[in-house]
Structures are given as structure tokens and as C-alpha cells.
Amino acid sequence: MTEPILKARGLLKRYGRVTALDRCDFDLLPGEILAVIGDNGAGKSSLIKVLSGAVIPDAGEVWLEGKKISFTTPIDARDAGIETVYQTLAMSPALSIADNMFMGREIRKSGFMGKYLRQLDKAQMREFARRKLSDLGLMTIQNIDQAVETLSGGQRQGVAVARAAAFGSKVIILDEPTAALGVKESRRVLELIQDVKSRGIPIILISHNMPHVFEVADRIHVHRLGKRLCVLDPKEQSMSDAVAYMTGAKEPAEAA
């Protein structure tokens, strides 16, 4: 089997008497779209938060590209090349597209102006943002200086994914990227996910939308009762199988 780019073994996370992760394992292979599905309360969010540095597990280990890692903050994960696009998008509506792309990692001017007066290199940031949006076919957005609050839901999601693709050099995690979108905008975001995959960046897709999962995922990680129940091949198993495993109506032939 191919060595996973991101792997976890025995993850355990308890909140008082609630066990959110119960010796959970995880594997993301290079260049794949791995969907993570599970009923509400199955522990999907806790798993993603551990992988993205937002939660420190009580036990267990995580490896990125074969090296053992231990994130204490989301910034650690970002620095390691793991970008997460949360359902809330974490954007500032009043700021421009370019400002949102660079939030928390602004480029300063060179020399005295940047070092001592801390002036930002707006032109370079605009050019970079324009190039990244063009790469992903998002230049229907006319003006890189327009405020994010003036964009449609699909365009905002597009900017968030473009930001992740621009800086997520190793792994991108997408949390319910089509949840609040209409049919047409969802279609564009799914195309965008395929575009990012074609650049060789593996994607973890958390979604409740089974048709979307079965359309774009290479493999499906079924999460139940705080652990990985099994991994499905969407070409070999049906949507109703996935839902039955997820809800406990049916047990897989062999748990992964």
C-alpha cells in the first residue's frame, strides 16, 4: 500500500465523560480526495480538529510525510502545510478579497518602509491573489479590491478554497464546503475541488451530502462512535451501504 501523506494512530480525546475519539486511526493517501462521513456526534469534528491543530489529543500519534508531528495550535498545522477551510469560512466581510487571502500572513514592503514603518506591500498581495484566483478559474470576480461581503456564497467559498490552495502546500481540509450553497454554486465548488486535486494536493472532504461525496471522493472514511469503522471505495459500494454503515444499520464485512 502507498505510504499515507497524513496518518494517525490511536487518537483518543475525552471531554469529561464523553469520549469524542476512541483510539481512532486515519490515513490520507497522496493526491487523493478522502471523504470523511459520519452521523452527528460521531467524532468527525474532533478528528479534523486534531489533524488541523485546533485540538490536542489525550493520546495517539500523527505523522505527516512519514515524520511524527504534534501540533499545539492551528498555526503549527498551517506552517507544516495543512490548510483548513471551515464551514464558517473565517473571513472578514468588510475587508477586500486580497486582504482576506493574506489575513495573518500579510506581505510587508521591503527595506525601511516595511521593517520599521510596517507598511504592507498591497500591490504584491493584489497580484498574488489575482493570479491564484485565475489559476482556479475564479476570475468571474472582477475586482480583487471588492469587499468579501459583496460576493455570493459560492464566490466566498471559492476565495476560501483559493486561499487554502495558495498556502496549503501538503494537505487541504474542507469542512462542509457546499452546505449553504445552491445547486449551481455547489457545482462550481465541486469543480474547484477537482481542480485543486489535479494540482496534486490531497484533500480531506467532510460532508453530509452523499451525492457530492460519491461524485468526487476516491475513498470514503466512515466514522462511527469516535473511530474509523471502515474505508469504502465509492466505485464498489453504494450510497445506501455508506448510510447503513454510518448509522449502524449494517456492519461492514471487514472493519478497516
BELSUL-V13487 format. One record per helix or strand of 3 or more residues. SS is the DSSP state (H for helix, E for strand). FROM is the first residue (numbers start at 1). LEN is the number of residues. Records with the same first field share a line. If there is no record, write none. Layout:
BEGIN
SS: FROM-LEN  FROM-LEN
END
This chain:
BEGIN
E: 6-10  18-11  33-5  59-6  67-3  82-4  171-5  202-5  219-6  227-6
H: 44-8  74-6  97-5  111-5  122-14  148-3  153-15  183-16  210-7  239-9
END
